[in-house]
Amino acid sequence: MDHLSSPELLQSVRAQATLRLKFGLVVVVLMLAAVGWWGASRPENQAWEVGGIAAFYLAYNLAAYWLAHRSHLLAPRDLIVVTAVLDPLMLSAWLFIVGQASPLFVGFYLFTILGFGFRIGRNAMHLCQTISMLGFGLVAMLSPDWRIQPLFAFSHLVLLTVVPLYAGVLIGKLQHALELAERANQAKSQLLAKVSHELRTPLTGIVSTASLIEAKSSDPESIERARSIIELAMGLDLEIKQLLDLSRIEAGRDRQQDVAFEASQLAEHILRTLSPVAAAKSLTLQVITDPEISTPMLGDLQALNSVLLNLAGNAVKFTDAGSVRLRMDLLEQDPEAYRIRFSVEDTGIGIAPEFVPRVFEPFFQVETGSVRKYGGTGLGMSIAMAHVRRMGGELQVDSRPGDGSRFWFELRLQTTTMPEAATASAASRIVRGKWILVADDNRTNLLLIAQMLESDGHSVVAVDSGEAALEALASADFDLVFLDFNMHDIDGASVYETYRFGRLNAAPTYFVTADTSALTARRLASLGAAGVIYKPVTFDKLRGAVSGQFGEDAAARVEAASQRPAPCLRPIPVEYLDPSAIETLREVRDTPEFLGKMIAEGTADIERIDQALSIALLACDVTAVHRQAHALRGVSLSLGAVRVAALADRLMKIGQRELEDTIDDRVADLRKSVDLSLAALQALADSIRTQGTAHAG
């Protein structure tokens, strides 16, 4: 109590209440057995005294357990004081009742006293000790079984005095040692965070400058040098990120952040990130997903991505020829969850048997020439192990030198109850000619969804607020409705509930959102809408939603999309832009004017939201940070700005304390990601404009 925080104190009180409840049953059984064998101190009152104390003792244990789990009724500190007094008094009552067998149970005093000391603190222990000595003193004076042997009673009283005092000294030394270790650990974590931040600030400027040199220079040699700078800087940035991850884990700030996701998201992330590296080494990179894993899951997508990217990235790095394979195999399925084995296999250099047990140690590297060849801090595996353990699994390895390695772990992931809209593949059958309402307060997303639906032959009414959506729904009967979940005035859920309340036959309604959190998934599931479409919005998702409601009633064949030249992304590393998002825009309307307009409007939206988000970050306004981050993620996904979208996703879930502790890092990350992503979008726009001019010429 004298050194615990409120959450720790509550946890200790509840643990002690659980132990008291279990131990109380043992005490009752032992005491009743002793009375039955040796008899009570006063046989004439044996039945009602023994039965009464047993019933009262059990009721007391149940009451203490009940109050421990309802801290709003009795504060944990108050409950500690009450139980520190009543625990030894109840034991004293038992000793008085059981008579000549009571010496067998005096040790329970020490068990109770030391339990308070080690679990709560010295203040609670000494309070319990004082009451124990008083209670035992009364028993020794009033019980005829103790009065006839005063020296025996005195020796027990000495034990109750000396042992807790000595234990208090040991507990004090232990607490002091733990405090010193905690301070040292916090100092190390703060140093890592401080140094990492001071490194990342100039690193951002280096990358930005090199990117501008690459974009503006016409000299091939200068472009190549700029690319080398960017590549080296990004490698250094990865090492710094690992140091920051380690500091967060050691400081206890690494928290599970469950969101809704699909297995395909994991596969796409790995392939998008590592395919260029594997191709450069002529390696075969495969991601194999069990087809039975078809339902969206709830889990820490960010941590899972980090673990798989680390394992697969290491496999690519340490494999010079052959293949790298990532598998997701369904081991078990029940109505609520999947049990999935994630494994990464390679044909690389392997690991010697004597080093296998140490591969998950922080900063450990095999002490051979491979360290100089492959580099790295040796933190990745220890961070991956920490993530996997936090998610409920255990990371394992099987490897032999020259025969490659296999890393794997198993997780139980809850399946979501809110299905995402069914998807339809390209050249599939689609439905045309429906009257559809689209509501989104972001102009880029609104324009994109409306254009995609109109290109499939639908009539679209597009509104930019929840209030406007309600007005439209009240004045017309739509065939289908798409509502953005987070709008600035009235959120999509409130719009849908109001609309459905006023209609006997409400149109099928889909929510569109960038928020993949478990909380949002549960809320949407409870509303009973047709489904949810997670951003980025694609033709497949929209077509799947429409055809899922209207089937084959007005279906028509759609010609396969014509082959188009891939967008030019050379000036900025590919990780800042996802080419598939640009291809989605080209499917909507493949003209330089339309693409240029979408990129220009999206860039303006990112700049506007970035300004508001920066202000919210500097003010540590976590509510505003969540709101602006959600808006930033939505528009970024529409344009394929995956780095900004990933950063926004993390900010959508950040807590107040973590925001305050990492404010400088968050601002630096935002600056670098937004600046480089905007530069990539500008370079893409210039490339599209150049291609348009060439075609026109």
N, C-alpha and C positions, 0 to 999 in steps of 0.2 A: 504493500500500500504506500510505502514511503519512497518508492522508486519507479512504480509502474505508471504508464500512461492510462488514460481512461479505457481505450479498447482492450489493452492488455489486462487491466484490472477486471473488466467485465468477463473476459475469457477465462481468467483464473478463478473467479467466483463461480462461474458455471461449471468448470471442470471439478472444482472442489465439491460443489453441490451434487454432481453426478457420483463422485467417489463416496460422499457421505451417504447417499441413498443406497448404493450397493453395499458399503461397509456396514450400514445400519442393520441390514438383514442378517449379516453374519453375526453381529453383536447380539441381536435378539436370540438367534438360534443357540449361540454359545452360552448366553446367560440362562436361558430356559433349561438347557441341558445341565448346567451346573446346579441350578435350583432343584431340578428333578433328582440329581444324584446325591447332593449333600444336604438339600433342604434350605429353606429361606432363613433369614436372621430371626424372623418372628413367625414361627409355623402357624400360629393361630390366625394370622392375617395373610397367609401365603397366597391364596387364590386371587383375591381382589387387588392386593398390592402389586403382585407380579404382573397380573393381567393388565392392570391399569397403567403401570409404567411402560410396559411393552407397547400398548396401544398409543399412549401419548408420545413415546419416542419415535414410533413409525410415522405418526401424524406430523410430528415436528420435522422429520427428514423430508417428507413429501412437501410440506409447506415451504421449507427452505429451497428445495429444488424449484418449486413453482415460482417463487419470488425472484430467484436468480435469473429466470428467463423472462421476467417482466420488470425490467429495470425502471420503467416509468412509474411503478407503484412504490418501489423501495430502492433507493440509490445503492449501487454496489458497495460503497464505503460504509453505509449504514448497515447493510446486511452483514458485512464482515464483523462489525462491532457486535451485532446481535448474536451471531453464531459463535464468535470467539468467547462470549460469555456463556451461552446456553450449552455448547458442546461439552465443556468440562462439567457443568452442573448436571447435565443428563447422565454423564458417566458416574458422577458422585452418587446420584440417586441409585444407579444400578449396583454400585459397590455396597451401599448400605443395605439393599434388599437381599443380595445373594449370600451374605453372611460369611461363613468360613471359607468359601471358595473365592472371596474377593481378592486375595493376594495374587491370584492368577491373572487378574485383569488390570492391575495398576499400571502395567506397561502401556495400556491404551492412552493414558494421559500423555506420555511422551510422543506416541504416534500422532496424537491430535496437535500437540504443541508444535512439534517440528514440521508437521504438515503446513500449518499457518506460516511458519518461518520461511520455508523454502518456496512455497507457492505464492504467498502474499507479501511478506516482509517482516522485519524485526519488530516493528511496532505492534502489529497484530499478534506476533508470536509471544511477546512479553505480556500483552493483555491476557491472552489465553493461559500463559504460565501463572500469572497472578491469581486468576480465578481458579485454576486447577489446584494450586497450593491451598487456597482458602477452602475449596470444596473437599479436598482430601483431609485437611485438618479437621473439618467438622465430622467427617466419617470416622476418623481416628478417635475423636472424643466421644461420639455418640454411639458408635457400634460396639457391642460387647465383645465381638470377635477381635477387634483391634485394641480395645482398652487393656486386654490381658497381656499384650505383647508390645509395650510402648517403644522399646528399642527398635523393633522391626518396623514400626510405623515411622519412627524418626529417620531410619536409614532410607526409606522410600521418599520421605520429604526432602532429604539431602539430595537425592537423585533428581527430583523435580526442580530443585534449585540450581544445581551445578550443571547438569547436562544442557539445558536450554541456554544458559549463559555462555557456555563454551561454544555451543552451536551458533549463537548469535555472533560471536567473534569470527567464526569461520564464514558465516554468511556475509558479514561485512566485508571480509577480505575478498570473497568470491565476487560480490557485487562491484567492488572497486576494480578488480581485474577485468570484469566484463565491461565496465564503463570505459576503462582505458582502451580495451580492444575495440569497442564500438567507436570511440573518438578517433582512434587510429584508422579504422576502416572508413569512417566518414571523411577524414582528412584526405585519405588516398583517393576516395571517390570524387571529392571536390577538386582535388588537384588534377585528376584525369579530365574531369569536365571542363575545368578552367583552361588547362593546356590545350585540350581538344578544340575548345571554342576559339582560343587565340590563334590556333593554327588554321581553323576553317575560315576565319574572317579574311585574311590575306589570300587564302586559297581560292575563295570566291572571285576575288579580283583577278587572280592569275588566269582562271578558267575563262572568265568573261573577256579579258583582254585577248587571250589566245583565240577565242572564238571569233572575235571581231577581226583579228588579223587574218584568220582563215577565210572569213566571209568576204573581206574587202580586197585581199591580195590577189594579184594575177600571176605572181611568180610561183611556179610549181614547187620550187625548193622551200620557199617561205611557207607555203601551205602545208607541206609535209612536216616542217618543223613545228608549226602551230598544232598540227594534229598530234605530234609526239608529246608536246607539252600538255595538251588536254588529256591524253591517255594516261600519262604519268600522274597528273593531278587527280584524275578520277580514281586511280589506284590508291593514291595517298588518302583521298577522301574516304574510301572504303575502310582503310586501316583505322582512320580516326573514328569512323562510325562504330567499328567493333570495340574500340576503347570506351566510347560513350555507352554502348550497350552493356559492357561489362560493369561500368560504374553504376548504371541504373539497377542491374541485377543485384550487385553487392549491397547497394543502398536500400534494397527492398522496394524499389519504385516500379518494378516490372510487373504489371498487372495484366490479367487475362482480359481480352477485349473481344467478346464473341460477336460475330456478324454472320449474316446469311451469305453463303457462297456455293458455287458449284465446282465439281472436280475439274471441269473444263477451264475454269479461271486459273487454277494452279498450273495446269498443263500449258496454257497459253503464256503465262508469265515466265515459266522456265524456258520454253522454246524461244520466245521473243528476246529474252536476255542472253541466252547462251548459244543460240544457233550461229551467230556470226563468229564467235570464238571457236566453236567446234568446226565450222566450215573452214576457218583459216588453218586448222591443223589437220584437215581432211578426215575428221572423225565423224562417225555416224552417231547422231544424237536422237534417241527415241524416248517418247513419253507414252506409256501404255496405261490406259485407264480401263478398269473393269466395266463392261457395258451395263452391269447390274447396278452400278452406282449412278442412279439416274435422278435422285431427288436432291434438292438443295439441302445443305447442312448448316449447322450452327457451330462456329468454332473461331479460334483466334487466327484469322486468315493472315494477318501480318506476320505473326510468329511462325506459322506453318510455311508461308512463302520464304521467310528468312532461313528456316532450317533446310528446306528442300533446295533452295538456291545455293546454300553453303555446301551441302553434300554433293549436288550435281556439279557445282563450280569446281570443287576440289577434284572430282572425278575427271572433269575435262582437263584441269591443269596438270594432273599427274598421269595422264594417258597420252602417249605420243602416237599410238597407232591402234586402230580397232574401233571400239564403240563404247558409248555410255548409255545406259538404259535406266530410266526412272519408271517404276511400276506403282500403281495404286490398285491393290487387290482386295476385294470384298471377302472377309473371312466369316462374317456373321451378320445377320440382319434380324431386327425385331421391329414391331410397329413404331417404335420411337427413335431408333438409332441404328447406325452402321458401326461395325468394327472393321477397320481398314488397316491393312499393312502397307506402309510406304517403304519402298526400298530403292536403293541406287546401286547399280552394279557397273563396274568398268573393267577394262582389260589393261589397266595401267601397271605401274611399277610394283604395287603391293606394299605391304608393311611387314617387317621382320617380326617374328613371334614375340621377342623380348620387348618390343615397343608397343604392341597392340594394347596392353592394359593401360598405357599412359596417354593414348591419343586424345582423351577427353580432358586432360589436365590443362589449366590455363598456361599459356606461353610455352607449352611443350612443343618442341620440334625434333624430328629425328636427326641426330647429330651425324650427318653425312654430307657429302657434297651436294645432295639434293636441296639443302637449305639455301645455298647460294644460287642454285639454278632457279628454284621455284619461288623463293621469297615467302613473305607472310609473317604475321605476328604470332601465330599459334593460338589465337583466341577463338577462332571460328567454331571449332569443335566443342569447346567448353560452353560457349554461348548456346550452340545448338542443343547440347545436352540439357542445359538449364531450361530452355524453352520446352523441350519434349517432356521433361519431368513435370513441369508446371501444368502441361496439358494432360497429364495422366499416363504417359508412356515411359519407355526406357530405350534409349538409343543404344544399339548393339552393332558390333562389327565382326566380320569374318574376312581374313586376308592372309595371303601368303606372298612372299617376294616373287615377282615375275609373273604371278597368276592373277593379278588384279585384286580388287577389294569389293566387298558388299556391305553397305550400311543399311540398317532397317530399324523401324519402330512401328508399334501398333497403337492406334488411338480409337476410342469410342466417341463418335461424333453424333450428336442429336440431329435428327432430320427436322426440317421446318414443316410447320402445319399450313403455311401460306404458300401455295404453289406459285412459281413464277409463270408468266404467260408461256403457253406452248410455243415452240419455235417451228418455223417452216424453212426448209432448205431451198436454195436457189434452183430454178426451173420447176418448182413445185406448183401446186394449184392454189390460187388465191381468190379472194372474194372482192368484187368491185361494186361500185355504185351505192355505198352506204353514206348516210348523213351522220357525221361524227363531230363531237365537240372536243376540243383540246384546250386545256387550261394550264398555263405555266407562266410564272412571273418573270422568267428569264427570257429575253427576246431571242437569244441565239437558239436555245432549246425549243422555244415555241415555233420559230420559223422552220427549224429543221424537221420537227415532227409533222407540222402541217404540210410541208413540201413533200415529205415521204409518202404521206397518205394520199395527197392529191395526185402524185405520180402513179398511184395504183388505181386512179379513177374514182376516188371518193370525194364527196362534197364536205368541206371542212369549215367549221366556225372556230376561229382561234381567239381566245381571250387571255388577258394577262393578269388576272387577279381572281381570288375566290369569290369576291362580291359579283364580279362580272359573270363568273360561271353560274352562280345562283340565278342571276337575272336571265341568262340564256336558257337554263334548264326550266325555268318557270314559264317561258314564253314559247317553247317548242318541244316537240317529241323527237329526240335524237335516237338513232339506232345504236350508237355506241358512244361511250364517254371515256376520255383519258384525262385524269386529274393529277397534277403535280402534288406530291404529298406535302411539301414544305413551301407554302406561299406566304408572302409577307403580311397579308391582311387576315385571311381565313384559310387555315390549312385544308388540304384535300380531304382528310378524314371528316372534318366538320361539314364541309360542303356536301360530301356524300351522305352523311347522316341526315342532314336537313332535307336534301333532295329525296331520299328514300322515304322519309317520314311523310312527305306530302304527295307521294305517288303510290297508286296501287300496283302499277307495272313499271317499275323503274328500269331504264335502259342498263344493259350490262356495263359495268364500270371497272376500269383498270386504274390502279395507282401507278404513277411513274415517280421514281425516287432514286437519289444517289445514296440514301441512307440504308446501309445493309446491316445495321445493328440488330441484335436479337430482340431488344425492346420494341423497336419499330415493327419488326416482323410479327411479333405477338399481337401488337395493337392492330395491325392491318388484318391479321387473320381473324380477329374477333369481330370485325365489321361485316364480314360476309360478302365482300365484293367479289368480282369475277377473278381477280388475280392481281399480280404486281409485276411491273416491268422495271428492272434495275438498269440504271444508266451505266454505260452508254446505250442509247436507243439505236437499234439496227432494224433493217428491213425484215429480217427473219423474226425478230421479236414482235414487231407490229403486225406482220402478216399472220404469225401464229395466233396472236390475240384475236384478230378479226375472224380468221377461219375457224378458230375454236368456238366461236359463238354462233356462226352462221353456216358452218359446214360447207356442203356442196351446192347450196341453193342458187348461187350466181357465180360459180367458179369459172375461171378461164385459164388457159395455158399462158404462162409467162415465158418469154424467150430468155435464154441465158444472157447474162450481162456480157457485152462485148469486151474484148481484151483492150486494156488501156495501158499506156506507159506508166510505170511506177513513178511516184513523185520523187523529186530530187531532194535528198536530205543531207547532202554532203557537208554543208557548213557546220552542222551541230551533230554530236553523237546521237545515234539512233534511239538511245534510251529516253530522250526527251520527247519524242513524238512516236506515236504508234501509226504506221502507215495504213493499217486496216481501217482506222477511223476516217482517214482521208478518202479511202476507197469507198466508204459508205456515202460520203458527200458526193463523190463522183457518180454513184449510182442514182442519187436523187436528181442531179442535173449536171451533166458533164460539159460545162462551159466555163471558160476562164472568168467570165463576169460573175457567175453564181459562186464559184469557189472563192474568188477574191472577196466577194461581199461577205460570205460566211466567215472567212478568216479574219477580215477586218472587224466585223461586228463582235466576233468571239474575242479577238484581241482587246477590243475596247472594254468588253465586259470583264475580262480578266484583270485589266488595269484598274477598272473602277472597284471591283471587289477586293483586289489586292490592297488598294489604299484603305478601304474600310477595315479589312482584316488586320492590317498593320497597326491601325489606331487601336483596335480592340485588343491586340496582343500587348501593346505597350501599356495599355490601361489595365491589363490583367482582368478584363471583363470576359469571363469564361462563357457566359450566355451569348454575348455578341460574337465571340470567337466561333462557337458551335454554329451559329446561324450563318455567318459569312463563309465559314469553311464548307458548309453544305452547298451554298450557292457556287463557290469556287470549284468544288468537285464536279458538280453537274455540268457546267460549261466546259471545264477542262476535258472531261470524258468525251463530250461531243466533238471536240477538236482533236482528240488523240493526245493531249498534253498529259501523258501518263505520270511523269514525275510530279507535276503540280497536283494531279488528282490523288496520288498516293500520300503526299504531304497533307493535303486537305482532309483526307480520310482519317489520318492520325489526329489532326486537330479537332475533328468532329467528336472524338471520344475522350479528349484530354480532360483531366480533372483540375480543380482550382489549385491544389497544392503542387501538382506536377507542373502546371503552367507557370506558377510563381518560381519554382526551382529551376526551370529550364528556359526562361523567357528569352535569354540572349541567344541560345541555340535555335529556338523556334524562329526568331526574327531572321537570323542568319540563313537558316534553311529556306525560309520563304523567299528571301531576297535572291539567293542563288538560283533556286528552282524556277521562279517566275522570270527572272532576267534571261536565263538561258533558254527557257521554253519560248518566251516571246521572240527571242532572236531566231530560234528555229522556225517559228511560224512565219516570221518576216522573210526568212530565207526561202521558205516554201512558197510564200506568196510571190516573191520575186521570180522564182523559177516558173510558176504557173503563168505569170504575166509574160515572161520571156517566151514560153512555149506558145501562148496565145498569139503573141506578135508574129512569131515565126510561121504559125499556121495561116494567119491572116495575110502574111506576105506571100 
